[in-house]
Amino acid sequence: MKTVALITNGSEASAAGVRATRIAGALDGFDVEVLFREGSRIADARRFAAAARRAAVVYAMDLAGAPLLGAAFRSRSVKLVIDTGDAPSAFFRVVHARRSKIAAARLMEAYAYRSASVFVVRGTYHSQYLRKQGFTKQVNVIPDGVELDAFRRVEDDGLRDQLGLTEAFTVAIQGHFTWYPELGGGLGWELLHAIALRPDLPLHAVLIGDGPGVPELHRLAGELGISDRLHVIGRVPYGSLARHLAICDVCLLTQTNDPSSWVRTTGKLPVYLAAGRYVLSTRVGTAVDLLPDEMLLDYHGSWDRAYPARLAEAIARVARDPDRVEKGWALRQLAPRFDYATIASQAAAVVRGLAG
């Protein structure tokens, strides 16, 4: 029985870990070894390398240092699949990272382009990006996924009242909250500024997740005088995510208008679709192909300081017409294409093709 080593750049509970676990479950007929990040990059790379030497196919989840370093120790006959939703060097340029970090990312990408038998990417724009970078081998588009069965319509169970949001119009972001001092903001920055621009409306921000940007968002809310309108739920179990999203009238998907964002699908979009939420998204990436025009907003360049004003007007438009919120449930019909049962089978087919 052939061995497949699925190497992830995250914990078992991370998005990469969930994706790897679901793909492993679809690989009937293989001896599958799934490895997660557990310690230092070097220690993990050693474990990854040992697994790669035992494998017939190495499936590296994410274009990142530890999985690729481990994969480098596979034998010459072993096929390498790289499954990624990011363009690291392009992203580092956007956030003004150190030149050394950008150079290291370029080297890593060059190695990946040279060594991979197949790339698996999350969106069609990423496929086009790879071709522009000179990658001529097989590219499969397999998007980010969602556990569709975990998202059923949830009626009000009192959570709004518990959180003091009974009379509020709630705007949510679900994800990992980052902060970039060089830019003066991060995920959630645009929402807080938009709320501050509309004191005439009972707008409240609901953040579901954690990350280093949360303290900065608390600080910013204080500066803007809207601390009482910021509600940080923190990370919630996957099985409880539908319940928490159900209290949110609008969900935001904000991506900057540059190559590093166009290549992403992001896990947020499938989750919002499965939860039947009304989405306001920047006109970037996969969202352009899926969402109706009324849910798309222009975003100019890699950091648009005028965007919060456009976002504030769009939120106000929905808040003044609550029937629009119900339109979000119609989006659920788009979610099955992102069901993990489907995408795991697609990824397993890629592995079978390589393993012969």
TORZAVEX-701189 format. One record per residue (C-alpha): residue in three letters; y, z, x. Coordinates in steps of 0.001 Angstrom, whole numbers, padded with zeros to 6 digits, always signed. Last residue first. Layout:
BEGIN
["ALA", [Y, Z, X]];
...
This chain:
BEGIN
["GLY", [+005883, -010571, -000668]];
["ALA", [+007765, -007482, +000458]];
["LEU", [+011085, -009279, +000193]];
["GLY", [+010527, -010506, -003353]];
["ARG", [+009129, -007141, -004377]];
["VAL", [+012277, -005424, -003094]];
["VAL", [+014563, -007755, -005080]];
["ALA", [+012426, -007224, -008194]];
["ALA", [+012840, -003466, -007801]];
["ALA", [+016626, -003943, -007867]];
["GLN", [+016414, -005832, -011174]];
["SER", [+014045, -003249, -012657]];
["ALA", [+016435, -000454, -011681]];
["ILE", [+019272, -002421, -013279]];
["THR", [+017576, -002619, -016659]];
["ALA", [+016285, +000933, -017060]];
["TYR", [+019535, +002146, -015514]];
["ASP", [+021442, +000750, -018502]];
["PHE", [+024452, -001266, -017315]];
["ARG", [+023712, -004353, -019455]];
["PRO", [+023198, -001944, -022355]];
["ALA", [+026858, -000775, -022229]];
["LEU", [+028712, -003721, -023769]];
["GLN", [+027770, -002734, -027353]];
["ARG", [+029330, +000645, -026576]];
["LEU", [+032736, -001027, -026524]];
["ALA", [+032859, -000868, -030345]];
["TRP", [+033144, +002910, -030027]];
["GLY", [+036449, +002479, -028229]];
["LYS", [+037977, +000797, -031234]];
["GLU", [+037966, +004212, -032893]];
["VAL", [+040847, +005226, -030640]];
["ARG", [+042915, +002418, -032144]];
["ASP", [+042930, +004225, -035470]];
["PRO", [+045091, +006872, -033773]];
["ASP", [+048134, +004545, -033816]];
["ARG", [+051074, +006469, -032323]];
["ALA", [+048839, +007863, -029581]];
["VAL", [+047636, +004343, -028737]];
["ARG", [+051134, +002992, -028170]];
["ALA", [+052143, +006169, -026361]];
["ILE", [+049269, +005697, -023920]];
["ALA", [+050407, +002120, -023232]];
["GLU", [+054010, +003212, -022737]];
["ALA", [+053003, +005960, -020308]];
["LEU", [+050785, +003534, -018380]];
["ARG", [+053652, +001131, -017878]];
["ALA", [+055836, +003997, -016593]];
["PRO", [+052997, +005321, -014395]];
["TYR", [+052639, +001860, -012778]];
["ALA", [+056093, +001684, -011221]];
["ARG", [+054902, +003351, -008018]];
["ASP", [+052320, +000597, -007523]];
["TRP", [+050163, +001244, -004447]];
["SER", [+047879, -001577, -003211]];
["GLY", [+049726, -004365, -004971]];
["HIS", [+051049, -004629, -008506]];
["TYR", [+049028, -003212, -011386]];
["ASP", [+049071, -004948, -014764]];
["LEU", [+047504, -003130, -017691]];
["LEU", [+044302, -003929, -019590]];
["MET", [+043192, -002238, -022823]];
["GLU", [+045065, -004621, -025150]];
["ASP", [+043451, -007536, -023293]];
["PRO", [+039958, -006646, -024443]];
["LEU", [+037664, -005187, -021763]];
["LEU", [+034703, -006894, -020118]];
["ASP", [+035668, -009531, -017546]];
["VAL", [+038898, -007832, -016472]];
["ALA", [+037056, -004497, -016201]];
["THR", [+034861, -006040, -013508]];
["GLY", [+037683, -006019, -010968]];
["VAL", [+041369, -005368, -011604]];
["ARG", [+043672, -005519, -014627]];
["THR", [+044245, -001771, -014567]];
["SER", [+042329, +000064, -017213]];
["LEU", [+043059, +001876, -020461]];
["VAL", [+039766, +002667, -022151]];
["TYR", [+038982, +003784, -025704]];
["ARG", [+035737, +005728, -025378]];
["GLY", [+032331, +004739, -026712]];
["ALA", [+030403, +007087, -024410]];
["ALA", [+028316, +004192, -023080]];
["LEU", [+031471, +002206, -022340]];
["TYR", [+033134, +005132, -020571]];
["VAL", [+030004, +005729, -018480]];
["PRO", [+029662, +002044, -017584]];
["LEU", [+033336, +001976, -016459]];
["LYS", [+033299, +005200, -014447]];
["GLY", [+030480, +004148, -012142]];
["THR", [+032821, +001823, -010291]];
["THR", [+032602, -001976, -010632]];
["ARG", [+034134, -002401, -007216]];
["VAL", [+034876, -005597, -005283]];
["TRP", [+038358, -005894, -006790]];
["SER", [+039224, -002435, -005498]];
["SER", [+038876, -003084, -001759]];
["PRO", [+040358, -006572, -002207]];
["ASP", [+043702, -005300, -003566]];
["ASN", [+045207, -004473, -006958]];
["THR", [+044720, -000711, -007130]];
["GLN", [+042167, +000657, -009537]];
["THR", [+042884, +002960, -012465]];
["LEU", [+040175, +003434, -015090]];
["LEU", [+041561, +005853, -017657]];
["CYS", [+039870, +007364, -020703]];
["VAL", [+041615, +007746, -024068]];
["ASP", [+041030, +010122, -026989]];
["CYS", [+038987, +012577, -024940]];
["ILE", [+037018, +015270, -026804]];
["ALA", [+033905, +013051, -026812]];
["LEU", [+034086, +012779, -023018]];
["HIS", [+033023, +016411, -022776]];
["ARG", [+030009, +016021, -025044]];
["ALA", [+028975, +012744, -023358]];
["LEU", [+029097, +014441, -019929]];
["SER", [+026795, +017285, -020894]];
["GLY", [+023541, +015599, -019812]];
["TYR", [+025129, +014565, -016544]];
["PRO", [+025910, +018175, -015736]];
["VAL", [+029654, +018926, -015548]];
["ARG", [+031981, +018747, -012549]];
["GLY", [+035322, +020429, -013062]];
["ILE", [+037027, +020833, -016425]];
["VAL", [+040548, +020562, -015050]];
["HIS", [+043058, +020778, -017912]];
["LEU", [+046651, +019743, -017172]];
["ARG", [+049154, +020021, -020008]];
["ASP", [+050237, +023608, -019290]];
["SER", [+051044, +022589, -015724]];
["ILE", [+053510, +019995, -017054]];
["GLY", [+056730, +020896, -015245]];
["LEU", [+056624, +017902, -012900]];
["GLU", [+056487, +020098, -009796]];
["GLY", [+053787, +022245, -011382]];
["ALA", [+051724, +019189, -012298]];
["LEU", [+052063, +017997, -008695]];
["ARG", [+050688, +021274, -007347]];
["HIS", [+047742, +021186, -009753]];
["LEU", [+047143, +017565, -008738]];
["GLU", [+047179, +018566, -005067]];
["PRO", [+044628, +021312, -005740]];
["VAL", [+042367, +018728, -007477]];
["GLY", [+042607, +016057, -004761]];
["PRO", [+039914, +017580, -002550]];
["GLY", [+037201, +016876, -005135]];
["ASP", [+036002, +017837, -008596]];
["GLY", [+035000, +016245, -011866]];
["ILE", [+036221, +015883, -015426]];
["LEU", [+040028, +015839, -015532]];
["VAL", [+041664, +016196, -018948]];
["ALA", [+045382, +015370, -019083]];
["HIS", [+047342, +016350, -022199]];
["LEU", [+049810, +014300, -024228]];
["PRO", [+051559, +016011, -027147]];
["LEU", [+054306, +013322, -027310]];
["ASP", [+058070, +013719, -026866]];
["PRO", [+057622, +014831, -023238]];
["ARG", [+056680, +011219, -022402]];
["LEU", [+057575, +010568, -018748]];
["ALA", [+055807, +013747, -017616]];
["ILE", [+052595, +012454, -019181]];
["ALA", [+052858, +009216, -017197]];
["HIS", [+053494, +011113, -013945]];
["LEU", [+050391, +013219, -014531]];
["LEU", [+048292, +010151, -015326]];
["GLU", [+049387, +008153, -012272]];
["TRP", [+048508, +010929, -009837]];
["GLY", [+045050, +011316, -011373]];
["LEU", [+043206, +009627, -008493]];
["GLY", [+045391, +009877, -005412]];
["GLY", [+048955, +010424, -004351]];
["GLY", [+051615, +010454, -001677]];
["LEU", [+050389, +007276, -000033]];
["GLU", [+050101, +008708, +003484]];
["PRO", [+048931, +012009, +001975]];
["TYR", [+045907, +010334, +000371]];
["TRP", [+044214, +012471, -002282]];
["THR", [+040741, +012235, -003797]];
["PHE", [+039365, +013291, -007164]];
["HIS", [+035713, +012441, -007740]];
["GLY", [+035190, +011098, -011239]];
["GLN", [+036061, +011309, -014913]];
["ILE", [+039650, +010693, -015975]];
["ALA", [+040872, +011745, -019386]];
["VAL", [+043788, +011339, -021782]];
["THR", [+043872, +013833, -024663]];
["PHE", [+046250, +013748, -027601]];
["ALA", [+046633, +017456, -028280]];
["GLU", [+046558, +019370, -031575]];
["THR", [+043169, +021034, -031062]];
["LEU", [+043312, +020958, -027260]];
["GLY", [+043102, +024681, -026495]];
["LEU", [+039903, +024286, -024460]];
["GLN", [+037728, +026202, -026930]];
["ASP", [+039315, +024333, -029844]];
["ARG", [+038464, +020962, -028312]];
["LEU", [+034922, +022182, -027580]];
["GLY", [+034341, +023110, -031225]];
["ASP", [+031349, +020870, -031864]];
["ASP", [+033287, +017722, -032801]];
["GLU", [+030678, +015008, -033342]];
["VAL", [+028901, +013409, -030414]];
["ARG", [+027846, +009755, -030556]];
["ARG", [+024948, +009378, -028145]];
["PHE", [+025234, +009047, -024424]];
["ALA", [+022230, +010411, -022507]];
["ASP", [+020066, +007517, -023728]];
["LEU", [+022300, +005078, -021848]];
["GLU", [+021667, +006638, -018467]];
["VAL", [+024418, +004661, -016741]];
["GLY", [+024426, +002117, -013971]];
["ASP", [+026577, +000424, -011372]];
["PRO", [+026065, -003317, -011321]];
["ILE", [+023305, -005496, -009821]];
["VAL", [+024751, -008693, -008298]];
["ASN", [+022259, -010119, -005801]];
["VAL", [+023378, -011710, -002523]];
["GLN", [+020945, -013713, -000361]];
["LYS", [+022128, -014764, +003092]];
["THR", [+025311, -016593, +004079]];
["PHE", [+027702, -013732, +004858]];
["GLY", [+030846, -015350, +006301]];
["GLN", [+033445, -012819, +005210]];
["LYS", [+034526, -015208, +002446]];
["ARG", [+030945, -015203, +001184]];
["LEU", [+030988, -011421, +001118]];
["TYR", [+034188, -011405, -000962]];
["GLN", [+032671, -013797, -003518]];
["SER", [+029718, -011448, -003983]];
["HIS", [+032117, -008538, -004274]];
["TYR", [+033971, -010381, -007046]];
["THR", [+030689, -010816, -008919]];
["GLY", [+030128, -007063, -009169]];
["ARG", [+027920, -004194, -008011]];
["VAL", [+026496, -005647, -004799]];
["VAL", [+022945, -005990, -003474]];
["PHE", [+022901, -007616, -000046]];
["VAL", [+019695, -009162, +001259]];
["SER", [+018030, -009638, +004650]];
["ALA", [+020594, -007371, +006255]];
["SER", [+021000, -007377, +010032]];
["ARG", [+023975, -009632, +010835]];
["TYR", [+026106, -008775, +007816]];
["ALA", [+025296, -005071, +008259]];
["TYR", [+026154, -005108, +011979]];
["ALA", [+029478, -006809, +011242]];
["GLU", [+030168, -004255, +008501]];
["MET", [+029553, -001359, +010884]];
["LEU", [+031816, -002932, +013503]];
["ARG", [+034547, -003430, +010919]];
["ALA", [+034199, +000175, +009769]];
["ALA", [+034557, +001403, +013352]];
["ALA", [+037730, -000681, +013754]];
["ILE", [+039201, +000788, +010546]];
["LYS", [+038418, +004306, +011750]];
["SER", [+039944, +003631, +015176]];
["ARG", [+043070, +002211, +013549]];
["ARG", [+043558, +005479, +011675]];
["ALA", [+043529, +005235, +007887]];
["HIS", [+046469, +003735, +006018]];
["VAL", [+044904, +004154, +002542]];
["VAL", [+044817, +000384, +001934]];
["ARG", [+043535, -000371, +005438]];
["PHE", [+040679, +002077, +004963]];
["PHE", [+039689, +000290, +001751]];
["ALA", [+039517, -003116, +003431]];
["SER", [+037418, -001618, +006251]];
["PRO", [+035001, -000001, +003784]];
["ALA", [+034298, -002881, +001344]];
["ASP", [+032506, -000932, -001362]];
["GLY", [+029874, -001217, -004076]];
["THR", [+026847, -001272, -001812]];
["ASP", [+023111, -001910, -001748]];
["ILE", [+021968, -003060, +001696]];
["VAL", [+018395, -004382, +001790]];
["LEU", [+016653, -004523, +005169]];
["LYS", [+013321, -006243, +005836]];
["VAL", [+010946, -004822, +008450]];
["SER", [+009521, -007345, +010926]];
["ARG", [+011851, -006317, +013733]];
["SER", [+010777, -002676, +013560]];
["ARG", [+013095, -000127, +011957]];
["PHE", [+015377, +001898, +014234]];
["ALA", [+018621, +000273, +013006]];
["ALA", [+017832, +001507, +009502]];
["GLY", [+018639, +005077, +010552]];
["LEU", [+022032, +004061, +011887]];
["LEU", [+022635, +002028, +008737]];
["PRO", [+021827, +004963, +006452]];
["ALA", [+023991, +007370, +008511]];
["GLY", [+027023, +005120, +008989]];
["ALA", [+027737, +003782, +005516]];
["LEU", [+027396, +000605, +003461]];
["ASP", [+025797, +002313, +000508]];
["MET", [+022123, +002771, -000442]];
["ALA", [+020003, +001374, +002373]];
["TYR", [+016700, -000096, +001142]];
["VAL", [+014287, -000350, +004062]];
["VAL", [+011232, -002545, +003445]];
["ALA", [+007859, -002379, +005219]];
["ALA", [+008455, +001263, +006084]];
["ARG", [+007120, +003772, +008618]];
["ARG", [+009793, +003102, +011265]];
["ALA", [+012481, +003351, +008567]];
["ALA", [+011268, +006840, +007611]];
["ALA", [+011649, +008093, +011191]];
["ALA", [+015100, +006475, +011404]];
["PHE", [+016240, +008156, +008184]];
["ARG", [+015203, +011554, +009487]];
["ARG", [+017104, +010897, +012718]];
["ALA", [+020128, +009579, +010785]];
["ASP", [+020138, +012801, +008757]];
["ALA", [+020358, +014906, +011886]];
["ILE", [+023125, +012674, +013297]];
["ARG", [+025191, +012659, +010098]];
["SER", [+024898, +016416, +009722]];
["GLY", [+022901, +017921, +006890]];
["GLU", [+021131, +016973, +003671]];
["ARG", [+021879, +013349, +002863]];
["PHE", [+019082, +011958, +000730]];
["LEU", [+015740, +010248, +001425]];
["VAL", [+013477, +008497, -001076]];
["GLU", [+010015, +007463, +000175]];
["VAL", [+008206, +004952, -002013]];
["ASP", [+004541, +003974, -001565]];
["PHE", [+004616, +000760, -003553]];
["GLY", [+002613, -000451, -006567]];
["ASP", [+005244, +000487, -009120]];
["LEU", [+008787, +000343, -007771]];
["ALA", [+010677, +001147, -010973]];
["GLY", [+010818, +004894, -010318]];
["ALA", [+012238, +004251, -006848]];
["ILE", [+015094, +002303, -008428]];
["ARG", [+015894, +005274, -010687]];
["THR", [+015862, +007696, -007753]];
["ALA", [+018087, +005460, -005634]];
["ARG", [+020673, +005120, -008422]];
["VAL", [+020697, +008878, -009012]];
["GLY", [+021129, +009560, -005297]];
["ALA", [+023951, +007045, -004930]];
["ALA", [+025781, +008643, -007866]];
["SER", [+025256, +012061, -006272]];
["ALA", [+022714, +014609, -007530]];
["GLU", [+020118, +013777, -004851]];
["SER", [+022800, +014119, -002213]];
["GLY", [+024610, +011160, -000712]];
["ASN", [+024367, +008240, +001708]];
["THR", [+020983, +007176, +000406]];
["ILE", [+017904, +005814, +002179]];
["LEU", [+015153, +004268, +000060]];
["ALA", [+012202, +003720, +002405]];
["VAL", [+009635, +001347, +000895]];
["THR", [+006018, +001622, +002028]];
["LYS", [+003379, -001031, +001432]];
["MET", [+000000, +000000, +000000]];
